Amino acid sequence: MTICVDVPLSIIGFDPESHRMRVEALHPGVTLDEIRGNTGFELLTAPSVATTDPPAPDEFEARRALDPERRFLA
């Protein structure tokens, strides 16, 4: 089983050998330097870092429904 976390700037997974967190994919317009600058610890980088597709309108609305006060989503 693969566990990943979708955070505001990227998708973070875990290195299978060291079990340390690593960047698996970047959200559009985000750089690895930006992620590293906004993280309080060192992240590894997956051998191949993809760029995610922007959310479809229905996915975006579902996320907004979970955050009606817009504390986490703009």
Secondary structure, DSSP 8 states (H G I E B T S, - for coil): ----EE-SSEEEEE-TTT--EEEEEE-TT--HHHHHHT-SS--EEEEEEEE-----HHHHHHHHHH-TT-SS--
